[in-house]
């Protein structure tokens, strides 16, 4: 049984707590450790590790604090180099080479974002659950079998983004960056259609844009296509 808590999501900071009932982990640490503690009622001593997808501050702001608190942090070699912090708790892990964190087996995989070496993570536990975590990517080239939980970015809608550019609310150059950096609702629906969702229990839509998204529309679209339980934290 997987439990998921969103501590923060979006451009101001991202941090998620997950557990299989035995091994708690943090996904991202883009808010201060003080705020992480508050969100978890100061129950942070049992966290086994932290996974960081890339070097943008809204995903790695608290790396130094978290490392100083004795938590191991896992990221790609490119992300480690880009962050530029030398600490024995910061561990570089290789693309498509799985490793163990307590009762989780973690498989990092490459995603598409405008940074050094961004990762997504596939996490499998001993009870047979499989959680996919992917954020800040405009495309996921892999297909996954037997997923039970999805935590995937759904940043913007192409329709809303185009309307915002046409109205002058957003500059054209920003549209180009968003399209080459983030996962759209439209691409998310294509990705979901291409994957095995037969065992999926929950889909969490993450990192919605403040100006280029519509929570109700996104939730309805994913629910209608998949028939699954959808959360927008």
C-alpha positions in Angstrom: 0.0 0.0 0.0 1.6 3.3 -1.1 0.8 6.5 0.6 1.6 9.8 -1.1 1.8 13.3 0.4 2.5 16.4 -1.7 4.4 18.9 0.5 4.8 21.4 -2.4 4.3 21.4 -6.2 4.8 24.0 -8.9 7.4 26.6 -9.9 7.9 27.9 -6.3 8.9 24.5 -5.0 8.5 20.7 -5.3 8.6 18.1 -2.6 6.7 14.8 -2.2 6.7 12.2 0.6 6.0 8.6 -0.2 6.0 5.4 1.8 5.1 1.8 1.3 4.4 1.5 5.0 8.0 0.5 5.7 10.4 2.8 3.9 9.6 6.6 3.6 11.3 8.6 0.9 11.3 12.2 -0.3 11.0 12.9 -4.0 12.6 16.3 -4.6 13.6 18.8 -1.9 12.7 22.2 -3.5 11.5 23.8 -0.3 13.4 24.5 2.9 14.0 21.7 5.3 12.2 23.7 8.0 9.1 23.6 5.7 9.6 19.9 5.0 9.6 19.3 8.8 6.5 21.3 9.4 4.6 19.5 6.6 5.5 16.1 8.1 4.8 17.1 11.7 8.6 16.9 12.4 8.6 13.2 11.7 11.6 13.1 9.4 14.1 10.9 11.2 12.8 7.7 9.4 13.2 9.1 5.9 15.5 6.6 4.1 16.6 8.8 1.2 15.8 11.6 -1.2 15.6 11.5 -5.0 16.2 14.6 -7.0 15.4 14.8 -10.7 17.5 17.9 -11.7 19.3 21.0 -10.6 16.6 23.7 -10.9 16.1 25.3 -7.5 12.4 24.5 -7.2 13.5 20.8 -7.1 16.8 21.0 -5.1 16.8 24.1 -3.0 17.3 22.2 0.3 20.0 19.8 -0.8 22.6 21.2 1.6 20.3 21.2 4.5 19.0 17.8 3.8 22.5 16.4 3.4 23.6 18.0 6.7 20.6 16.3 8.4 22.1 13.0 7.5 19.9 12.0 4.6 21.4 10.5 1.5 20.4 12.2 -1.7 20.4 10.5 -5.1 20.7 12.2 -8.5 22.4 11.8 -11.9 26.1 12.6 -12.3 25.1 15.6 -14.4 22.8 17.0 -11.8 25.4 16.5 -9.1 27.9 18.4 -11.1 25.5 21.2 -12.0 24.4 21.6 -8.3 28.1 21.9 -7.4 27.9 20.9 -3.8 30.4 18.4 -2.5 29.0 16.3 0.4 29.3 12.7 1.2 25.6 12.3 1.5 25.1 13.3 -2.2 25.2 10.2 -4.3 25.4 10.0 -8.1 23.4 7.1 -9.6 23.6 5.9 -13.2 20.8 6.0 -15.8 18.9 2.7 -16.1 20.9 1.1 -13.3 18.6 0.2 -10.4 19.5 0.5 -6.7 17.9 -0.3 -3.4 16.5 2.1 -0.8 15.1 0.0 2.0 12.1 -1.9 0.6 12.2 0.1 -2.7 14.0 -0.8 -5.8 14.7 2.4 -7.7 15.3 2.6 -11.5 16.4 6.0 -12.7 15.7 6.8 -16.4 16.4 9.8 -18.7 13.8 12.4 -19.4 13.8 15.5 -21.6 14.3 18.9 -20.0 16.6 22.0 -20.5 19.2 20.9 -17.9 22.3 18.8 -17.5 21.1 15.2 -17.0 17.5 15.0 -15.8 16.0 11.8 -14.4 12.6 10.3 -13.8 12.3 7.4 -11.3 10.5 4.1 -11.4 10.0 2.7 -7.8 9.0 -0.8 -7.1 8.4 -2.2 -3.6 8.4 -5.7 -2.2 4.5 -5.9 -2.2 4.4 -5.5 -6.0 3.5 -1.9 -6.2 5.1 0.2 -8.9 5.2 4.0 -8.8 6.3 6.2 -11.7 7.7 9.7 -10.9 8.4 12.0 -13.8 8.4 15.8 -13.8 9.9 18.6 -15.9 10.0 16.7 -19.1 8.2 17.4 -22.4 8.3 13.7 -23.5 8.7 10.2 -21.9 10.1 7.8 -24.5 9.7 4.7 -22.3 6.7 2.4 -21.8 6.0 0.8 -18.4 4.2 -2.4 -17.4 2.4 -3.1 -14.2 2.3 0.5 -12.8 0.1 1.0 -9.7 0.7 4.7 -9.0 1.7 7.6 -11.3 3.1 10.9 -10.2 3.5 12.8 -13.5 3.8 16.4 -14.5 0.9 17.9 -16.3 2.1 21.5 -16.6 0.1 23.1 -19.3 -2.5 22.8 -22.1 -1.4 23.6 -25.6 -4.8 25.3 -26.1 -4.5 27.5 -23.1 -0.8 28.3 -23.8 -1.7 29.4 -27.4 -4.6 31.5 -26.2 -2.3 33.2 -23.7 0.3 34.0 -26.4 -2.4 35.3 -28.8 -3.8 37.6 -26.1 -0.3 38.9 -25.3 -0.4 37.6 -21.8 2.7 35.4 -22.5 5.6 36.2 -24.8 6.3 33.8 -27.7 9.8 33.0 -26.4 8.3 31.7 -23.2 6.0 29.4 -25.1 9.0 27.9 -26.9 10.7 27.3 -23.5 7.6 25.7 -22.0 7.0 23.4 -24.9 10.6 22.2 -24.8 10.7 21.8 -21.0 7.4 20.6 -19.6 4.8 17.9 -20.1 1.5 19.1 -21.6 -2.0 17.7 -21.0 -2.0 16.5 -24.6 1.3 14.7 -24.4 0.2 13.2 -21.0 -2.9 11.7 -22.6 -0.8 10.2 -25.4 1.6 8.8 -22.8 -1.2 7.3 -20.8 -2.7 5.7 -23.8 0.6 4.0 -24.7 1.2 2.4 -21.3 -0.3 -0.5 -19.4 -2.7 1.1 -16.8 -4.5 -2.1 -15.9 -3.2 -2.1 -12.3 -3.2 1.6 -11.8 -4.9 2.7 -8.6 -4.0 6.5 -8.5 -2.8 9.1 -10.9 -1.3 12.3 -9.4 -1.0 15.3 -11.8 1.9 17.4 -10.7 3.5 20.8 -11.3 0.5 22.6 -13.0 1.4 26.0 -14.4 -0.3 29.0 -12.7 -1.3 30.6 -16.0 -1.3 27.8 -18.6 -3.4 25.1 -16.9 -7.0 24.4 -15.7 -7.1 22.0 -12.8 -10.7 20.9 -13.4 -10.3 20.4 -17.1 -7.0 18.4 -16.6 -8.6 16.2 -14.0 -11.7 15.5 -16.0 -9.7 14.7 -19.2 -7.4 12.2 -17.5 -10.3 10.6 -15.5 -12.4 10.2 -18.7 -9.6 8.6 -20.7 -8.3 6.3 -18.0 -11.3 5.6 -15.6 -8.8 5.9 -12.8 -8.7 7.9 -9.5 -7.0 11.3 -10.3 -5.6 13.7 -7.8 -4.4 17.3 -8.5 -2.5 18.4 -5.4 
